[in-house]
């Protein structure tokens, strides 16, 4: 379950089989494989298209998302989306 951003270039999702993981991934976004350094997220190939995904584990000890205030939870999600989006701008073709 999720929603597309920027006309299906990206998706922000939660998968039913793993609801504690928030995912930011690409769909119709062209990635320059040589620019991907592996610092954030991972890539995989679907057909002839290279895709990218970044995950945020909401139950990790580092975040402890559900014990945070609503304001802090929103900041965590916004920071995750911003970090993912900014990284994608560095690796786009």
Buried (B, 14 or more C-beta within 10 A) or exposed (E): EBEEBEEEBBBBBEEEEEEEBBBBBBBEBEBEEEEBEEEBBEBEEEEEEBBBBBBBEBEEEEBEBEEBEEEEBEEBBEEBBEBBBEBBEEBBE
